[in-house]
Amino acid sequence: MVDRYICSFCGEILEPGTGKMFVRRDGTIYYFCSSKCQNNYRLGRVPRRVRWTAAGRRARGKE
């Protein structure tokens, strides 16, 4: 069984063999589907305030 992960920033499902895994010094694991998500996380952006993320769509009442 192949594990399926969810992008830590946008909330999309990662296909097996794609994406990046980032491990912080405290042991927290983040999965990113693209460099777009990874760079937005590095910039300190909150996913609820970004329109195209799943959390942003939920915050605006679109889903």
C-alpha positions in Angstrom: 0.0 0.0 0.0 1.4 3.3 -1.1 0.9 6.2 1.4 -0.9 9.3 0.1 0.0 12.6 1.6 -1.8 16.0 1.7 0.1 19.2 0.9 0.7 21.1 4.1 0.0 24.4 2.4 -2.8 24.1 -0.2 -4.5 20.8 0.9 -4.2 18.9 -2.4 -3.5 15.2 -2.4 0.0 14.3 -3.5 0.4 11.5 -6.0 3.0 8.8 -5.0 6.5 9.8 -6.2 5.8 13.5 -6.4 6.3 16.5 -4.1 8.8 17.4 -1.5 9.1 16.5 2.2 10.4 19.2 4.6 11.4 18.2 8.1 12.0 20.9 10.7 14.5 20.7 13.5 11.8 19.9 16.0 10.7 16.9 13.9 7.6 18.3 12.3 7.1 17.0 8.8 5.6 19.1 6.0 4.7 17.9 2.5 4.6 20.3 -0.4 3.1 19.5 -3.8 4.9 22.3 -5.7 7.6 25.0 -5.3 4.7 27.5 -5.3 3.4 26.0 -2.1 6.8 25.7 -0.6 7.8 29.3 -1.3 4.5 30.6 0.1 5.1 28.7 3.3 8.7 30.1 3.5 7.3 33.6 3.1 5.1 33.0 6.1 1.8 33.3 4.3 -1.3 31.9 6.0 -3.2 29.4 3.8 -6.6 30.8 5.0 -5.7 34.2 3.4 -4.6 32.8 0.0 -7.5 32.5 -2.3 -6.5 29.3 -4.3 -5.9 27.0 -1.3 -8.6 24.7 0.2 -8.5 26.6 3.5 -8.9 29.9 1.7 -11.9 28.7 -0.2 -13.5 27.4 3.0 -12.8 30.7 4.7 -14.6 32.6 1.9 -17.6 30.2 1.8 -16.9 28.8 -1.6 -16.7 25.1 -0.5 
